[in-house]
Amino acid sequence: MKNEVTVTLKNKVIKKFKSGYPLVQKSFVESTHMLKHEGTIMNLVDNNGDFIGKGYYGSQNKGIGWVLSQRPEEEIDHSFFEKRIKKAIHGRNGFYKDTDTTAFRVFNGEGDGIGGFTIDYFAGYYLINFYSEGIYSFRSLILESLQKLVEYTAIYEKKRFGKQGQYIEEDEFVAGERGDFPVIVKENGVNFAVYLNEGAMVGVFLDQREVRKKIRDEYAEGQSVLNMFSYTGAFSVFAALGGASHTTSVDLANRSYAKTIENFSLNGIDFEAHDIVVEDVFQYFKYAKRKNKLFDLIVLDPPSFARSKKTLFKAEKDYTNLLKETIAITEKRGTIVASTNCSTFNMKKFKSFVDTAFKEMNVKFRIEWEYSLPQDYKTLPEYAEGNYLKVLFIRLL
């Protein structure tokens, strides 16, 4: 049996939690002295002792735990986890049936009723990401539920609750047959190599699926494309398959070179006809300006936080300047696909960065499309921060 403690919420947040807000932050509670063991069940009450919600204690970079139920009699047990995971799987039926896309999110944390972990599907393989020791203490319930509900080749896990939410490096195989990596998955008919056994990132960010399709189907033909912070070249592959005249992929990580070649080759694209550059993105901007290189389409998808030898980038502080650098090397009537996964600001704020950047560069623009998380990344309207992805297709005028 799990420890249970009573935690008193501050008056100012009672209404918020009654309306369905799921994240418990330290500043929301009167005291945390009783929270000694991760995974402890928290019974959240107001100052009168009236029940508000039930959740668990699990520290991660977002807060100290998640509300799981607003029913005092509901037990956080095997049945609880199985019901919610079953409902999530059922909600992805359309994805399971789609032979053109064999990688998607099966369970999206608080959006599917249990904050702190996610489950992704990769062509028969399942990957569970745990974001706190608290949720990891329920690991056996999650695993048993998943194993009961799905057929699988293998299940892998990643622990993302080291210091400052860092990934913990260890054997990630959990059940089934150990994978012979890479596993080749499809996204809208395009092949990607996925590695579930090589550290925190697996080879493709599934939340950008709709954006990549839009680039391939409507924007790439005949265009010179620059893919900044390119990781394994996914945007470049889609652009090339959409008829781009040329792509340039830039990323600081050494691994990006071989991984991008691999993804090009998996799709029958001659990688030697494209440029793959291992360099600090911020240095590449300087090089492009010096050489008067201009691009028709630039994909700008930086991490929320990035550090190189010469540069420290924080999206909420530095995205405007990054956009200005991008505008300077974009052709007239070209397109910038500006993206961020930073959850500390919303789409309105993101658009204000765009307005400021274009104003300061004295360039007119229009926003042609905007995207947030795709359907498999289920979110809660009461928890806007959970819908972290913001993407704008910006046409220079």
C-alpha positions in Angstrom: 0.0 0.0 0.0 1.2 3.5 -0.8 1.7 6.1 1.9 -1.2 8.7 2.0 -0.9 12.2 3.3 -3.2 15.2 3.4 -1.9 18.3 1.6 -3.6 21.7 2.1 -4.0 23.9 -1.0 -3.8 27.7 -0.9 -7.1 29.5 -1.3 -6.0 31.2 -4.5 -5.7 27.9 -6.4 -8.8 26.1 -5.2 -11.0 27.2 -8.1 -8.2 26.3 -10.6 -8.1 22.7 -9.3 -11.8 22.3 -9.1 -12.0 23.2 -12.8 -9.6 20.3 -13.6 -6.1 21.8 -13.5 -3.7 18.8 -13.0 -0.3 20.0 -12.0 0.6 20.5 -8.3 3.3 23.2 -7.9 5.2 23.8 -4.7 3.9 27.4 -4.5 0.3 26.0 -4.6 0.4 24.2 -1.2 0.6 25.5 2.3 3.4 23.2 3.3 5.4 20.3 1.9 7.0 19.0 5.1 4.8 15.8 5.0 6.1 14.9 1.5 9.1 12.8 2.2 8.7 9.8 -0.2 8.2 10.1 -4.0 5.1 8.2 -5.0 3.2 9.2 -1.9 -0.6 9.6 -2.5 -1.6 13.2 -1.8 -5.2 13.9 -0.7 -5.6 17.6 -1.6 -7.9 19.6 0.6 -8.9 23.3 1.2 -8.4 25.2 4.5 -11.7 23.7 5.8 -10.4 20.2 5.1 -12.8 19.6 2.3 -11.6 17.2 -0.4 -10.4 18.8 -3.7 -8.5 16.0 -5.5 -6.2 13.0 -5.2 -2.8 12.7 -6.8 0.8 11.6 -6.2 4.0 13.3 -5.1 6.6 13.3 -7.8 9.1 16.1 -8.3 10.0 17.0 -11.9 10.9 20.3 -13.5 7.3 21.3 -13.9 6.1 20.8 -10.3 5.9 18.4 -7.3 3.1 16.1 -8.5 -0.1 15.5 -10.5 -3.8 15.3 -9.6 -5.2 11.9 -10.8 -8.8 12.0 -9.6 -11.4 14.3 -8.2 -13.3 11.4 -6.5 -12.2 10.7 -2.9 -13.2 7.0 -3.1 -11.2 6.2 -6.2 -8.1 4.1 -5.4 -4.9 4.7 -7.3 -4.4 1.1 -8.0 -3.9 -1.4 -10.8 -7.5 -1.0 -12.1 -7.0 2.8 -12.2 -3.9 2.6 -14.4 -5.4 -0.1 -16.6 -8.6 1.8 -17.3 -6.8 5.0 -18.3 -4.2 3.2 -20.5 -6.9 1.2 -22.1 -8.9 4.3 -22.9 -5.8 6.0 -24.4 -5.1 3.0 -26.6 -8.7 2.9 -27.8 -8.4 6.6 -28.6 -5.5 5.8 -31.0 -7.3 3.1 -33.0 -7.0 5.2 -36.1 -3.3 5.4 -35.8 -2.9 1.7 -35.2 -4.8 1.1 -38.4 -2.8 3.5 -40.5 -0.2 1.5 -42.5 1.5 4.7 -43.7 2.3 5.9 -40.1 3.8 3.3 -37.7 5.1 5.7 -35.0 2.9 7.7 -32.7 2.1 8.6 -29.1 -0.1 6.1 -27.3 -0.3 7.8 -23.9 0.3 11.5 -23.3 0.7 12.0 -19.6 -1.9 14.4 -18.0 -3.8 14.6 -21.3 -4.7 10.9 -20.9 -5.3 11.3 -17.2 -2.0 10.5 -15.5 0.7 13.2 -15.6 4.4 12.2 -15.4 4.9 9.6 -18.0 4.3 9.0 -21.7 4.1 5.9 -24.0 5.2 6.0 -27.6 4.7 3.3 -30.3 7.3 2.4 -32.9 6.3 -0.3 -35.3 5.6 -3.0 -32.6 7.9 -1.5 -30.0 6.7 0.5 -27.0 8.7 3.1 -25.2 7.7 4.4 -21.7 9.2 7.7 -20.6 9.2 8.3 -16.8 9.7 11.9 -15.7 9.9 11.5 -11.9 10.7 8.9 -9.2 7.2 9.4 -8.0 5.6 8.0 -11.2 8.4 5.4 -11.5 7.2 4.0 -8.2 4.0 2.9 -10.1 6.1 1.3 -12.8 4.8 -2.3 -12.2 1.2 -1.1 -12.5 1.9 0.7 -15.8 3.9 -2.2 -17.2 1.4 -4.9 -16.2 -1.5 -2.8 -17.7 0.4 -2.2 -21.0 1.4 -5.9 -21.3 -2.2 -7.0 -20.8 -3.7 -4.5 -23.3 -1.3 -4.7 -26.3 0.7 -7.1 -28.4 4.3 -6.0 -28.6 7.7 -7.0 -30.0 9.4 -5.3 -27.0 8.9 -2.7 -24.3 11.7 -0.2 -23.5 11.8 2.5 -20.9 13.7 5.8 -20.3 14.2 7.4 -16.9 14.2 11.2 -17.2 14.5 12.0 -13.5 18.2 12.4 -12.9 19.6 15.8 -11.7 17.7 18.7 -13.3 15.4 16.2 -15.1 18.3 14.6 -17.0 18.1 11.2 -18.7 19.6 8.4 -16.6 21.9 6.2 -18.7 21.3 2.5 -18.2 19.9 -0.6 -19.9 16.4 0.4 -21.2 15.1 -3.0 -22.2 12.1 -4.1 -20.2 10.2 -7.0 -21.8 9.7 -9.0 -25.1 12.6 -9.5 -27.5 15.6 -7.2 -27.4 15.4 -5.0 -30.5 17.8 -5.3 -33.5 18.2 -1.6 -34.1 17.5 0.5 -35.9 13.8 -0.2 -36.1 12.4 1.3 -39.4 9.2 3.2 -38.8 7.0 5.1 -41.3 5.6 8.6 -41.0 3.1 9.4 -43.8 4.9 6.9 -46.0 8.4 8.2 -45.2 11.0 5.9 -43.5 12.9 6.8 -40.3 15.5 4.9 -38.4 14.7 4.6 -34.7 17.0 3.5 -31.9 15.4 2.8 -28.5 18.8 1.9 -26.9 21.0 4.9 -27.6 20.3 7.5 -24.9 17.6 10.0 -24.4 16.5 10.7 -28.0 15.4 8.0 -30.4 15.8 9.6 -33.8 12.6 11.4 -34.6 10.3 13.9 -32.8 6.8 12.5 -33.4 5.0 15.8 -32.5 6.2 17.4 -35.7 4.4 14.9 -38.0 1.8 17.3 -39.5 4.4 20.0 -40.0 6.7 17.8 -42.0 3.8 16.6 -44.1 2.7 20.2 -44.9 6.3 21.0 -46.0 6.5 18.0 -48.3 3.0 18.4 -49.8 2.7 22.2 -50.2 6.0 24.1 -49.7 9.1 22.1 -50.8 8.8 21.8 -54.5 11.7 23.6 -56.3 12.8 25.3 -53.1 16.3 25.6 -51.6 15.7 24.5 -48.0 17.8 25.2 -44.8 17.0 23.0 -41.8 18.5 24.5 -38.6 18.9 22.4 -35.5 18.3 19.5 -37.9 18.9 16.6 -35.5 18.5 13.5 -37.8 17.4 15.5 -40.8 13.7 14.6 -40.7 12.5 18.0 -42.1 15.2 17.7 -44.8 14.0 14.2 -45.9 10.4 15.4 -46.2 11.5 18.5 -48.1 13.7 16.4 -50.5 10.8 14.0 -51.1 8.6 17.0 -51.8 10.8 18.1 -54.6 13.1 20.6 -53.0 15.9 21.7 -55.3 18.4 21.3 -52.5 18.5 20.9 -48.7 21.1 22.0 -46.2 20.9 20.4 -42.7 22.8 22.1 -39.8 23.3 20.8 -36.3 26.1 21.0 -33.8 25.9 17.3 -32.7 28.4 15.0 -34.4 25.9 12.2 -34.5 23.6 14.3 -36.7 25.8 13.7 -39.8 25.5 9.9 -39.9 21.9 9.8 -38.7 20.9 12.3 -41.5 22.7 10.2 -44.1 20.9 7.1 -42.8 17.5 8.7 -43.1 18.2 10.1 -46.6 19.4 6.6 -47.7 16.3 4.8 -46.2 14.1 6.9 -48.5 16.2 6.4 -51.7 17.6 10.0 -51.7 21.1 10.7 -52.8 22.5 12.3 -49.7 25.6 13.5 -51.6 23.3 15.9 -53.5 22.5 17.6 -50.3 24.6 19.4 -47.6 24.9 18.1 -44.1 26.8 20.5 -41.9 28.0 19.7 -38.4 28.4 23.2 -37.0 27.1 25.6 -34.4 23.9 27.0 -35.9 24.7 30.5 -34.7 28.1 30.3 -36.5 26.4 29.1 -39.7 24.2 32.2 -39.8 27.3 34.3 -39.9 28.8 32.1 -42.6 25.6 32.4 -44.7 25.5 36.1 -44.4 29.2 36.5 -45.3 28.7 34.4 -48.4 25.3 36.0 -49.3 23.6 32.7 -49.2 19.8 33.0 -49.3 17.2 30.2 -48.9 13.6 29.9 -50.1 12.5 27.9 -47.1 14.1 27.8 -43.6 13.0 25.5 -40.8 13.8 26.9 -37.4 13.2 24.4 -34.6 15.6 25.1 -31.8 15.5 23.4 -28.4 14.0 25.5 -25.6 17.5 25.7 -24.2 20.8 25.2 -26.0 24.4 25.8 -25.1 27.5 25.8 -27.4 31.0 27.0 -26.7 30.1 30.6 -27.8 26.4 30.8 -27.3 23.7 30.3 -24.7 20.2 30.2 -26.2 16.9 30.4 -24.2 13.8 30.4 -26.3 11.8 32.8 -24.1 14.6 35.4 -24.2 16.4 34.8 -27.5 13.9 33.6 -30.1 13.3 37.1 -31.5 17.0 37.5 -32.3 17.2 34.0 -33.8 14.3 35.0 -36.1 16.1 38.2 -37.2 19.1 36.1 -38.1 16.8 33.9 -40.1 15.0 36.7 -41.9 18.4 38.1 -43.1 19.1 34.9 -45.1 15.6 34.2 -46.4 14.8 35.0 -50.0 12.1 37.6 -50.8 8.7 35.8 -50.7 10.5 32.9 -49.0 9.0 31.0 -46.0 10.2 30.6 -42.5 8.8 27.6 -40.5 9.3 28.9 -37.0 8.8 26.3 -34.2 9.3 26.1 -30.5 8.5 23.4 -27.9 9.0 25.9 -25.0 6.1 25.6 -22.6 6.8 28.8 -20.6 5.0 31.0 -23.2 1.9 30.6 -25.3 1.1 31.1 -29.0 0.2 34.7 -28.5 3.6 35.5 -27.0 5.3 33.5 -29.7 3.5 35.6 -32.3 4.7 38.7 -30.5 8.3 37.5 -31.0 7.6 37.2 -34.7 6.0 40.7 -34.9 9.0 42.2 -33.1 11.6 40.4 -35.3 10.0 41.5 -38.6 9.4 45.0 -37.4 13.0 45.4 -36.4 14.2 44.0 -39.7 11.7 46.2 -41.6 10.2 43.3 -43.5 6.5 42.6 -44.0 5.1 39.1 -43.5 1.9 37.0 -43.2 1.3 33.9 -41.2 -0.1 31.2 -43.5 -0.5 28.2 -41.2 -0.2 27.5 -37.5 0.2 24.2 -35.7 0.1 22.9 -32.2 0.3 19.3 -31.0 -1.2 16.6 -33.2 -4.2 14.5 -32.2 -2.2 11.6 -30.6 -0.6 14.1 -28.2 -3.8 14.5 -26.2 -4.0 17.7 -24.0 -6.3 19.2 -21.5 -8.0 22.6 -22.1 -7.6 23.3 -18.4 -3.8 22.9 -18.7 -2.7 25.1 -21.6 1.0 24.6 -20.8 0.6 21.0 -21.8 0.0 22.0 -25.4 3.6 23.2 -25.7 4.2 23.0 -29.5 3.9 26.2 -31.5 4.7 26.3 -35.2 4.1 29.1 -37.6 4.5 29.1 -41.4 5.6 32.7 -42.1 5.7 34.1 -45.7 7.9 37.1 -46.3 6.2 39.8 -48.4 
